[in-house]
Amino acid sequence: MNKVAIIGASGYTGGELLRMLLNHPEVEITDITSRQYDGTPAHKIHPHIRDSGLVFSDKSPSDLDADVVFTATPHGASMKIVPELLDAGMKVVDLSGDYRYRDTAVYEKWYGMEHTDKENKGVFGLPELYRDEIKKAKLVANPGCFPTGAILSSYPLVKNNLVDRIIIDSKTGVSGAGVNPSGTTHYPNIADNINPYKISSHRHMSEIQQELHGFEDVKVSFTPHLVPVIRGIQTTSHSLLIKDITPEELREVYENEYGGEYFIKLMDEGEIPHLSSVRGSNFVHIGGFEIDETGRAIMLSVIDNLVKGASGQAIQNMNILLGLDESTGLKHFGLHP
């Protein structure tokens, strides 16, 4: 049995890791850590997780007993923990943004802090793009939630040199803001409203640009919106084509790229992806496949921001690191309606 631990298990992503890992047939959770809740049973923080026997502890990273450690810690905290874990011989799946960038100067620009661990390099943990690299990795940088939906909805176009400009519009549920409430996430400010934010400067834009070759081969723009739902991200990508293709040929491009991917489901003609169809699951639904008279390809994707956008994808990466079938423990469908 493979041993896993979670550092920073008290947030939403920690709760999702627990929910899914407790039903995973090939792993045993050995430790869940939290300084704030040291000695507290897991279900006191995550009320849906009862009778697990798990209790939060304030262990140091090197004292953990694990083959793989999930670091569900804030940006800036992971880089202080990960070196100690790697030195102790553990593999790491980091859910923060600390190791997602090939160039730490880009991280420092967008996150506004010095990167203190320039020695350890993470593999960008999007299995559909980097599966072979993840297999050999010791450190996997789990992608952000917005980038996961945006990259997967546009990557086949970039790979096949079909576009030179992509404009990405994403709508996210409030759980993406994390467990701590704020004025932005206060119910009266969210309900019956759609709130664009950081309309040209969201830090996830740099992550999307990195993977879609932004500013070099393809210009990429991104604007997020907060909508009054708990879970999910719906992304609409407007891609300006540089080659004449038909909608049928566009679909074929995606079928060739994703036809063998377990977690990516391509919608039939006329079908629109719905958030409720992927809620609670690790699946990505992609649809659209339309081209207007100006040569704009419209692609739509939906994910659960806490699962494929965070904890589910982290477990998918863990499965690859451990040599397991990557769908192990993740085959459950969404919670529609």
Buried (B, 14 or more C-beta within 10 A) or exposed (E): EBBBBBBBBBBBBBBBBBBBBBEBEBBBBBBBBBEEBEEBBBBEBBEEBEEBEBBBBEBEBEEBEBBBBBBBBBBBBBBEBBBBBBEEEBBBBBBBBBBBBEEBEBBEEBBEEEBEBEEBBBBBBBBBBBBEBBEEBBBBBBBBBBBBBBBBBBBBBBBBEBBEBBBBBBBBBBBBBEEEEEEEBEEEEBEEEEBEEEEEEBBBBBBBBBBBEBEEEBBBBBBBBBBBBEBBBBBBBBBBBEEEBEBEEBBBBBEEBBEEBBBBBBBEEEBEBBBBBBBBBBBBBBBBBBBEEEBBBBBBBBBBBBBBBBBBBBBBBBBBBBEBEBEBBBEBEBEEE
